[in-house]
């Protein structure tokens, strides 16, 4: 479908009847999800029977289709939160509950100039692009080219093509930030990496006065180190940190109670604001003693209890993501 230039990128693909090439989420009677890409002439097979993709093409969202065995499936386009949890991934994703907090507490607004580092599989990138809009700018910096390829494929698959506000760069944040932005011009910086404290000085140079620095970290050790180094730098306001837990509820007649499972700890968020040039943040009345935490020279995912992603898996995810993304024409 040719995008309507009068509408934001991705909007036309989110409304109207289901079309050939659309990604559709099918929900069975037990609430289990299956994600398919509609293709004329193809057939969806399951142990509960089958049905033709043509039975859905041209139908409105919210249509129910039955298999040859009589099992009903509800068909809807996946929401962004659904897409993120089902898309190909090489690195761990920023979960929807954290992405929503990042958009709100980093104050990502239409037209904002944002830089993110540590792109992973592109989960947070999609939320940031929606928030900055077509007239904003998001520069994403990723160290690993294979992760960048996965992220690019996922983002273009979700938006139906290239997003005009997005620029994806390969390399280290500290090395590339000065090359891709002018000093003091970035409104928001989002870091999702093992050692964000190593990039405080680079972030300070890029941020405009009053700009927001936000970091996503997995452990209390990282959180403590980052907070202390921000205070030591002196060019940021007192850091604030929190985590979000999501508990769903069981709703069945009068049996209304919390579900037995919940989305617990995924990561910590920390924010601070950039001070004006030459102005240092006021000293805290109470400061913890120096040396209250161990100093690690080099951090690895294994140090933080994360399972390393094998190169073989990344190659497979990269191939699958690229194959499922729409073809994007090169700009002249």
Buried (B, 14 or more C-beta within 10 A) or exposed (E): EEBEEEEBBBBBBBEEEBBBBBBBBBBBEEEEBEBBEBEEEEEBEBEBBEBBBBBBBEBEBEBEBEBEEEBEBBBBBBEBBBBBBBBBBBBBBBBBBBBBBBBEBBBBBEEBBBBBBBBBBBBBBBBBBBBBBBEBBBBBBBBBEBBBBBBBBBBBBBBBBBBBBBEBBBBBBBEBBEEBBEEBEBBBBBBBBBBBBBBBEBBBBBBBEEBBBBBBBBBEBBBBBBBBBBBEBEBBBEBEBEBBEEEEEEEEEEEEEEEEEEBEEBBBBBBBBBBEEEEEBEEEEEEEEEEEEEEEEEBEBEEEEBEEBEEEEBEEBBBBBBEBBBEEEEEE
